[in-house]
Amino acid sequence: DGATVAAFLQGQRLARARQDLADPLHQEVPVHVIGTRRGFRHASAFSRAFREAYGLPPAAFRGQARAQDLAGADAS
């Protein structure tokens, strides 16, 4: 599909970071730690790549995911 290996790997790391950010079990883990665990050496590089991939910074994504999780729990 024309993607480089590096781009593919970064996409995989970002997807896993996104899962971690949305996971209530990781809500106490700081955003920069999730980025580091997923292979980003610098918090700013993680934030920039995440924003480019998903349209908002990782902390904002986490907040949205948490709000949706709570809204879903209230509907039950």
C-alpha positions as CSV (number, residue, x, y, z in Angstrom):
1,D,0.0,0.0,0.0
2,G,3.0,2.3,-0.2
3,A,3.5,2.8,3.5
4,T,7.0,2.6,4.9
5,V,7.9,0.1,7.6
6,A,8.5,3.0,10.0
7,A,5.0,4.5,9.3
8,F,3.4,1.1,9.8
9,L,5.1,0.6,13.1
10,Q,4.2,4.1,14.3
11,G,0.6,3.4,13.3
12,Q,0.6,0.2,15.4
13,R,2.2,2.0,18.4
14,L,-0.4,4.8,18.1
15,A,-3.3,2.3,17.9
16,R,-2.1,0.5,21.0
17,A,-1.6,3.8,22.9
18,R,-5.1,4.8,21.9
19,Q,-6.4,1.6,23.4
20,D,-4.5,2.2,26.6
21,L,-5.8,5.7,26.8
22,A,-9.4,4.5,26.5
23,D,-9.0,1.6,28.9
24,P,-10.3,2.4,32.4
25,L,-7.7,0.1,33.9
26,H,-5.0,2.6,32.7
27,Q,-6.8,5.8,33.8
28,E,-4.2,6.5,36.5
29,V,-1.2,6.1,34.2
30,P,0.0,9.5,33.0
31,V,-0.3,10.1,29.2
32,H,3.4,10.5,28.7
33,V,4.0,7.1,30.4
34,I,1.6,5.5,27.9
35,G,3.5,7.1,25.1
36,T,6.8,5.9,26.5
37,R,5.5,2.4,26.9
38,R,4.5,2.4,23.3
39,G,7.8,3.5,22.0
40,F,7.8,7.3,21.9
41,R,10.9,8.8,23.5
42,H,9.5,12.2,24.0
43,A,6.1,13.3,25.2
44,S,5.9,16.1,22.6
45,A,6.6,13.6,19.7
46,F,3.9,11.3,21.1
47,S,1.4,14.1,21.4
48,R,2.1,15.5,18.0
49,A,1.8,12.1,16.3
50,F,-1.3,11.2,18.2
51,R,-2.9,14.5,17.2
52,E,-2.0,14.0,13.6
53,A,-3.5,10.5,13.6
54,Y,-6.6,11.1,15.6
55,G,-7.4,14.8,15.4
56,L,-6.9,15.6,19.1
57,P,-4.2,15.4,21.7
58,P,-3.9,12.2,23.8
59,A,-5.2,13.8,27.0
60,A,-8.3,15.2,25.2
61,F,-8.9,11.8,23.7
62,R,-8.7,10.2,27.1
63,G,-11.2,12.7,28.5
64,Q,-13.6,11.9,25.7
65,A,-13.2,8.2,26.1
66,R,-13.8,8.5,29.9
67,A,-16.9,10.7,29.4
68,Q,-18.3,8.1,26.9
69,D,-17.5,5.3,29.4
70,L,-19.3,7.2,32.2
71,A,-22.3,8.0,29.9
72,G,-22.5,4.3,29.0
73,A,-22.5,3.3,32.6
74,D,-25.2,5.8,33.4
75,A,-27.4,4.5,30.7
76,S,-27.2,1.0,32.1
